C-alpha cells in the first residue's frame, strides 16, 4: 500500500510552499478514500512517495490515467494568495491504494 503525490517542477515552489501543497494533496486524497483502504495503508506504515512531473499538462494526463484505473485522486489548486498571484494547479494526490495499482500509473516517474 502506498500513496503518491505528483508535483509540478515548472512552478519552482520554495520548499515550504511545496511542502504545504504536498500535504494538502495527501490529506485530501485520504479523505476521499474508502475506510478499509485507509486502515490497510495505516497498518503498513502509511507509505508516501513524492514524484515530479514537468508541468500542468503532464499532471492532468496522470490524473486522467489514475481515474481510468479507478484510483482516488485529489487535484490541488492553490488559491493564489501568497506565493502565486492567481489560482494555480500545483500537485496531485493519488491513493492510498495497492502499490502495484499505483505503480501501473506512476511507475515511470522520478522522485522529487
SEMAR-28650 format. One record per atom (N, C-alpha, C, O): atom name; x, y, z. Coordinates in pm, whole numbers, plus 50000, padded with zeros to 5 digits. Layout:
// SEMAR-28650
SITE  torvo      X      Y      Z
SITE     CA      X      Y      Z
...
This chain:
// SEMAR-28650
SITE  torvo      X      Y      Z
SITE      N  50085  49882  50000
SITE     CA  50000  50000  50000
SITE      C  50089  50123  50000
SITE      O  50191  50129  50068
SITE      N  50047  50222  49921
SITE     CA  50118  50349  49924
SITE      C  50030  50459  49864
SITE      O  49925  50434  49805
SITE      N  50078  50579  49881
SITE     CA  50018  50698  49823
SITE      C  50128  50771  49748
SITE      O  50243  50773  49794
SITE      N  50095  50831  49634
SITE     CA  50192  50916  49566
SITE      C  50136  51056  49550
SITE      O  50015  51076  49537
SITE      N  50225  51151  49550
SITE     CA  50189  51290  49525
SITE      C  50277  51338  49411
SITE      O  50400  51329  49419
SITE      N  50214  51388  49305
SITE     CA  50286  51439  49189
SITE      C  50295  51591  49201
SITE      O  50196  51658  49228
SITE      N  50414  51644  49181
SITE     CA  50441  51788  49197
SITE      C  50492  51845  49066
SITE      O  50579  51787  49001
SITE      N  50438  51959  49028
SITE     CA  50485  52031  48907
SITE      C  50620  52096  48933
SITE      O  50634  52179  49023
SITE      N  50719  52058  48852
SITE     CA  50853  52116  48866
SITE      C  50864  52254  48803
SITE      O  50949  52333  48844
SITE      N  50779  52285  48706
SITE     CA  50789  52414  48637
SITE      C  50754  52532  48727
SITE      O  50788  52646  48695
SITE      N  50687  52507  48838
SITE     CA  50646  52617  48926
SITE      C  50758  52667  49016
SITE      O  50752  52779  49066
SITE      N  50860  52584  49036
SITE     CA  50975  52623  49119
SITE      C  50932  52679  49255
SITE      O  50978  52786  49297
SITE      N  50844  52605  49321
SITE     CA  50796  52647  49453
SITE      C  50907  52636  49557
SITE      O  50985  52541  49553
SITE      N  50915  52732  49651
SITE     CA  51010  52716  49761
SITE      C  50969  52595  49846
SITE      O  50854  52551  49841
SITE      N  51062  52542  49923
SITE     CA  51039  52419  49999
SITE      C  50915  52426  50088
SITE      O  50838  52331  50095
SITE      N  50896  52537  50155
SITE     CA  50781  52550  50245
SITE      C  50648  52546  50171
SITE      O  50555  52478  50214
SITE      N  50641  52618  50060
SITE     CA  50518  52621  49980
SITE      C  50490  52482  49924
SITE      O  50377  52434  49929
SITE      N  50594  52418  49870
SITE     CA  50577  52285  49813
SITE      C  50534  52185  49921
SITE      O  50448  52100  49896
SITE      N  50591  52195  50037
SITE     CA  50553  52105  50147
SITE      C  50406  52121  50183
SITE      O  50337  52022  50206
SITE      N  50358  52243  50188
SITE     CA  50217  52268  50218
SITE      C  50127  52211  50109
SITE      O  50024  52151  50140
SITE      N  50163  52228  49983
SITE     CA  50082  52178  49873
SITE      C  50079  52025  49872
SITE      O  49974  51965  49849
SITE      N  50193  51963  49897
SITE     CA  50201  51817  49905
SITE      C  50113  51767  50021
SITE      O  50044  51666  50007
SITE      N  50117  51837  50133
SITE     CA  50034  51799  50247
SITE      C  49886  51808  50213
SITE      O  49808  51720  50248
SITE      N  49847  51914  50144
SITE     CA  49707  51928  50101
SITE      C  49666  51809  50014
SITE      O  49559  51753  50033
SITE      N  49752  51772  49920
SITE     CA  49720  51661  49829
SITE      C  49707  51529  49905
SITE      O  49616  51451  49878
SITE      N  49797  51505  49998
SITE     CA  49794  51381  50074
SITE      C  49666  51371  50157
SITE      O  49594  51271  50150
SITE      N  49640  51473  50235
SITE     CA  49522  51471  50323
SITE      C  49393  51464  50241
SITE      O  49303  51387  50273
SITE      N  49384  51543  50137
SITE     CA  49263  51546  50056
SITE      C  49234  51410  49993
SITE      O  49119  51365  49992
SITE      N  49337  51344  49940
SITE     CA  49317  51212  49879
SITE      C  49276  51109  49984
SITE      O  49190  51024  49958
SITE      N  49336  51115  50102
SITE     CA  49298  51022  50209
SITE      C  49152  51041  50248
SITE      O  49080  50944  50269
SITE      N  49108  51166  50258
SITE     CA  48970  51193  50297
SITE      C  48869  51140  50196
SITE      O  48753  51115  50231
SITE      N  48911  51121  50071
SITE     CA  48823  51067  49966
SITE      C  48828  50914  49959
SITE      O  48748  50853  49887
SITE      N  48920  50852  50031
SITE     CA  48945  50708  50018
SITE      C  48854  50626  50107
SITE      O  48810  50672  50213
SITE      N  48824  50502  50065
SITE     CA  48743  50412  50148
SITE      C  48813  50379  50279
SITE      O  48936  50367  50284
SITE      N  48735  50366  50384
SITE     CA  48790  50343  50518
SITE      C  48878  50219  50524
SITE      O  48982  50220  50589
SITE      N  48837  50111  50458
SITE     CA  48917  49988  50465
SITE      C  49055  50004  50400
SITE      O  49153  49947  50446
SITE      N  49061  50083  50293
SITE     CA  49189  50111  50226
SITE      C  49279  50193  50319
SITE      O  49398  50165  50332
SITE      N  49221  50293  50383
SITE     CA  49298  50377  50476
SITE      C  49353  50292  50590
SITE      O  49468  50307  50629
SITE      N  49270  50204  50643
SITE     CA  49313  50119  50755
SITE      C  49427  50027  50713
SITE      O  49524  50012  50788
SITE      N  49419  49966  50595
SITE     CA  49526  49879  50547
SITE      C  49655  49959  50527
SITE      O  49763  49914  50565
SITE      N  49643  50076  50467
SITE     CA  49758  50163  50444
SITE      C  49823  50205  50576
SITE      O  49945  50205  50589
SITE      N  49739  50239  50673
SITE     CA  49789  50280  50803
SITE      C  49866  50167  50872
SITE      O  49971  50190  50931
SITE      N  49813  50045  50864
SITE     CA  49879  49929  50925
SITE      C  50015  49902  50862
SITE      O  50104  49846  50927
SITE      N  50032  49942  50737
SITE     CA  50157  49917  50665
SITE      C  50255  50034  50671
SITE      O  50356  50034  50601
SITE      N  50225  50134  50752
SITE     CA  50318  50245  50773
SITE      C  50290  50371  50696
SITE      O  50369  50466  50703
SITE      N  50178  50377  50622
SITE     CA  50135  50497  50551
SITE      C  50241  50549  50453
SITE      O  50271  50669  50453
SITE      N  50295  50461  50372
SITE     CA  50399  50498  50275
SITE      C  50348  50605  50179
SITE      O  50239  50595  50122
SITE      N  50432  50709  50162
SITE     CA  50405  50818  50068
SITE      C  50530  50841  49984
SITE      O  50642  50836  50036
SITE      N  50511  50866  49856
SITE     CA  50623  50894  49767
SITE      C  50587  51021  49688
SITE      O  50478  51032  49633
SITE      N  50680  51116  49684
SITE     CA  50658  51240  49610
SITE      C  50736  51231  49479
SITE      O  50858  51211  49479
SITE      N  50663  51247  49369
SITE     CA  50720  51233  49235
SITE      C  50707  51364  49158
SITE      O  50622  51447  49191
SITE      N  50791  51381  49056
SITE     CA  50786  51507  48982
SITE      C  50730  51487  48841
SITE      O  50753  51385  48776
SITE      N  50656  51588  48799
SITE     CA  50608  51597  48661
SITE      C  50655  51731  48606
SITE      O  50686  51824  48680
SITE      N  50659  51739  48473
SITE     CA  50714  51858  48407
SITE      C  50626  51982  48427
SITE      O  50677  52089  48462
SITE      N  50495  51968  48405
SITE     CA  50408  52085  48403
SITE      C  50262  52044  48425
SITE      O  50232  51928  48450
SITE      N  50172  52141  48415
SITE     CA  50030  52116  48439
SITE      C  49973  52015  48340
SITE      O  49893  51930  48377
SITE      N  50013  52025  48215
SITE     CA  49962  51933  48113
SITE      C  49994  51788  48151
SITE      O  49907  51702  48143
SITE      N  50117  51762  48191
SITE     CA  50155  51627  48229
SITE      C  50081  51583  48356
SITE      O  50039  51468  48367
SITE      N  50067  51674  48451
SITE     CA  49994  51643  48575
SITE      C  49851  51600  48544
SITE      O  49803  51502  48600
SITE      N  49784  51673  48456
SITE     CA  49645  51641  48422
SITE      C  49635  51509  48344
SITE      O  49535  51439  48354
SITE      N  49738  51476  48267
SITE     CA  49739  51346  48198
SITE      C  49745  51232  48299
SITE      O  49677  51131  48283
SITE      N  49826  51249  48403
SITE     CA  49834  51147  48508
SITE      C  49704  51139  48588
SITE      O  49666  51031  48633
SITE      N  49638  51252  48607
SITE     CA  49509  51248  48676
SITE      C  49410  51163  48595
SITE      O  49341  51078  48652
SITE      N  49402  51185  48465
SITE     CA  49312  51107  48380
SITE      C  49346  50959  48384
SITE      O  49257  50874  48395
SITE      N  49473  50928  48375
SITE     CA  49517  50789  48377
SITE      C  49484  50722  48511
SITE      O  49439  50607  48514
SITE      N  49505  50793  48620
SITE     CA  49472  50739  48753
SITE      C  49323  50713  48765
SITE      O  49281  50609  48816
SITE      N  49243  50807  48719
SITE     CA  49097  50789  48725
SITE      C  49052  50671  48639
SITE      O  48964  50595  48678
SITE      N  49113  50656  48520
SITE     CA  49080  50542  48433
SITE      C  49110  50410  48502
SITE      O  49045  50309  48477
SITE      N  49211  50411  48590
SITE     CA  49249  50292  48664
SITE      C  49178  50284  48799
SITE      O  49216  50204  48886
SITE      N  49076  50366  48816
SITE     CA  48989  50366  48934
SITE      C  49063  50394  49066
SITE      O  49030  50337  49171
SITE      N  49162  50481  49058
SITE     CA  49234  50525  49177
SITE      C  49176  50656  49227
SITE      O  49131  50739  49148
SITE      N  49176  50674  49356
SITE     CA  49133  50801  49416
SITE      C  49236  50908  49381
SITE      O  49356  50885  49391
SITE      N  49188  51025  49339
SITE     CA  49277  51136  49307
SITE      C  49229  51263  49376
SITE      O  49111  51279  49407
SITE      N  49322  51352  49398
SITE     CA  49288  51484  49452
SITE      C  49380  51587  49388
SITE      O  49499  51594  49418
SITE      N  49323  51666  49299
SITE     CA  49397  51772  49231
SITE      C  49395  51897  49320
SITE      O  49289  51942  49364
SITE      N  49513  51953  49344
SITE     CA  49524  52068  49434
SITE      C  49543  52196  49353
SITE      O  49632  52205  49269
SITE      N  49458  52292  49382
SITE     CA  49465  52423  49318
SITE      C  49487  52526  49429
SITE      O  49400  52549  49513
SITE      N  49606  52587  49429
SITE     CA  49637  52692  49524
SITE      C  49551  52814  49492
SITE      O  49526  52843  49375
SITE      N  49505  52884  49593
SITE     CA  49415  52998  49573
SITE      C  49486  53125  49522
SITE      O  49420  53219  49479
SITE      N  49618  53126  49527
SITE     CA  49691  53242  49475
SITE      C  49692  53360  49568
SITE      O  49685  53475  49524
SITE      N  49702  53335  49698
SITE     CA  49700  53445  49794
SITE      C  49837  53472  49858
SITE      O  49854  53572  49928
SITE      N  49934  53383  49834
SITE     CA  50067  53404  49894
SITE      C  50175  53399  49785
SITE      O  50212  53504  49731
SITE      N  50224  53283  49752
SITE     CA  50334  53270  49656
SITE      C  50290  53298  49512
SITE      O  50359  53368  49438
SITE      N  50178  53243  49473
SITE     CA  50126  53263  49337
SITE      C  50034  53384  49335
SITE      O  49969  53414  49436
SITE      N  50027  53453  49221
SITE     CA  49940  53570  49213
SITE      C  49805  53540  49151
SITE      O  49725  53631  49129
SITE      N  49778  53413  49122
SITE     CA  49647  53371  49073
SITE      C  49629  53224  49108
SITE      O  49727  53155  49137
SITE      N  49506  53173  49106
SITE     CA  49486  53030  49133
SITE      C  49571  52945  49039
SITE      O  49576  52968  48919
SITE      N  49638  52844  49099
SITE     CA  49735  52763  49024
SITE      C  49726  52618  49066
SITE      O  49731  52587  49185
SITE      N  49714  52527  48969
SITE     CA  49718  52383  48996
SITE      C  49862  52348  49030
SITE      O  49953  52376  48952
SITE      N  49883  52287  49148
SITE     CA  50020  52263  49196
SITE      C  50058  52115  49200
SITE      O  50171  52080  49164
SITE      N  49967  52030  49243
SITE     CA  50003  51890  49259
SITE      C  49880  51800  49259
SITE      O  49766  51847  49257
SITE      N  49906  51670  49261
SITE     CA  49801  51569  49253
SITE      C  49831  51458  49351
SITE      O  49940  51399  49348
SITE      N  49736  51428  49438
SITE     CA  49748  51312  49526
SITE      C  49679  51193  49461
SITE      O  49571  51207  49404
SITE      N  49742  51077  49468
SITE     CA  49683  50953  49417
SITE      C  49693  50848  49526
SITE      O  49801  50820  49579
SITE      N  49578  50790  49559
SITE     CA  49575  50686  49662
SITE      C  49556  50746  49800
SITE      O  49528  50864  49817
SITE      N  49572  50660  49898
SITE     CA  49643  50534  49901
SITE      C  49567  50419  49834
SITE      O  49444  50418  49824
SITE      N  49647  50322  49788
SITE     CA  49593  50200  49729
SITE      C  49706  50098  49719
SITE      O  49817  50122  49766
SITE      N  49676  49986  49657
SITE     CA  49778  49882  49642
SITE      C  49893  49936  49557
SITE      O  49872  50003  49455
SITE      N  50014  49907  49601
SITE     CA  50133  49961  49536
SITE      C  50139  49927  49387
SITE      O  50175  50013  49306
SITE      N  50105  49805  49350
SITE     CA  50114  49766  49209
SITE      C  50014  49843  49123
SITE      O  50043  49872  49006
SITE      N  49897  49877  49178
SITE     CA  49798  49955  49102
SITE      C  49847  50097  49078
SITE      O  49830  50152  48970
SITE      N  49909  50155  49180
SITE     CA  49961  50292  49166
SITE      C  50084  50293  49074
SITE      O  50099  50383  48992
SITE      N  50170  50192  49088
SITE     CA  50290  50186  49003
SITE      C  50253  50167  48856
SITE      O  50327  50211  48768
SITE      N  50141  50104  48830
SITE     CA  50094  50087  48692
SITE      C  50074  50224  48626
SITE      O  50093  50240  48505
SITE      N  50035  50323  48706
SITE     CA  50009  50458  48656
SITE      C  50134  50547  48665
SITE      O  50165  50619  48570
SITE      N  50204  50542  48776
SITE     CA  50311  50640  48802
SITE      C  50451  50579  48809
SITE      O  50547  50649  48841
SITE      N  50464  50452  48779
SITE     CA  50589  50381  48799
SITE      C  50710  50434  48722
SITE      O  50824  50406  48759
SITE      N  50687  50509  48616
SITE     CA  50799  50561  48535
SITE      C  50846  50699  48579
SITE      O  50947  50750  48529
SITE      N  50773  50761  48672
SITE     CA  50811  50895  48717
SITE      C  50927  50887  48817
SITE      O  50946  50786  48885
SITE      N  51002  50995  48824
SITE     CA  51117  51002  48915
SITE      C  51078  51075  49043
SITE      O  50991  51163  49044
SITE      N  51146  51035  49152
SITE     CA  51121  51101  49280
SITE      C  51170  51244  49277
SITE      O  51266  51278  49206
SITE      N  51104  51327  49355
SITE     CA  51139  51468  49364
SITE      C  51273  51483  49433
SITE      O  51320  51595  49451
